[in-house]
Amino acid sequence: MVVAQATGAASLTALDAHVADCFACPRLVAWRTDIAVTRRASFRDQEYWGRPVPGFGPADAEIAILGLAPAAHGGNRTGRIFTGDRSGDVLFAALHRAGLANQPTSVAADDGLALRHTRVFSAVRCAPPDNKPLPEERDTCAPWFRRELELVRPTLRVVVALGAFAWAAWWPAMIAAYGVRPPVPRPKFGHGAQVSVPGAPVLLGCFHVSQQNTFTGRLTPPMLDDVFGRAKALAGLA
Ligand code: SF4
């Protein structure tokens, strides 16, 4: 079902519509629905999205930012990836400083945010408990990610993987979408790590913009500025 719908999507618009209507993973469907009903106290008066969260950004992006999965009270609430939580606050502020977003904030799907040259999406499209999708959920969701890559492939030059999960999810997607082989052994994730495989976009590693990383100073705004500056240069935008 996921494979057929993903491979049959002729455009990002069609893909996004199919993704938002996916019910393939029983545990994640139950979780996203339950979160949308119980809600966090501070958002009790809001209607949660409670569904899979599609990618966001222009179809002709040169840079992709690959995350893990939507946050329970962020993307799962607002319906837009990295929107409405602290991780998104950090990410979109950095994209704005880099000239890749028209505003530094991302609070709701209708807040006017627009990305330039950049599309943001996640390896898994539903919020998972404890931010940990099961391997079978990752694999079930992979066709959405791979089809998205195929659709942005004509312009895509650089992929920024946020965290080790996204870094690991990149390799099978790269093989499927680009038909090229990764280095052996596969390069390890690290902040600032860079891998160039002929025929595929350059891969850059970046610590995830999670509160755990940003509150502790493991990931700082200058570190993000460095990664996005490099991404722009590699994409021919600087
Ligand atoms: S995680 Fe992916 S495959 Fe599973 S229900 Fe959500 S969108 Fe569908």
Boltz pocket constraint, residues with backbone or C-beta under 6 A from the ligand:
constraints:
  - pocket:
      binder: B
      contacts: [[A, 2], [A, 19], [A, 22], [A, 23], [A, 24], [A, 25], [A, 28], [A, 29], [A, 52], [A, 124], [A, 125], [A, 126], [A, 137], [A, 140], [A, 141], [A, 142], [A, 144]]
      max_distance: 6.0
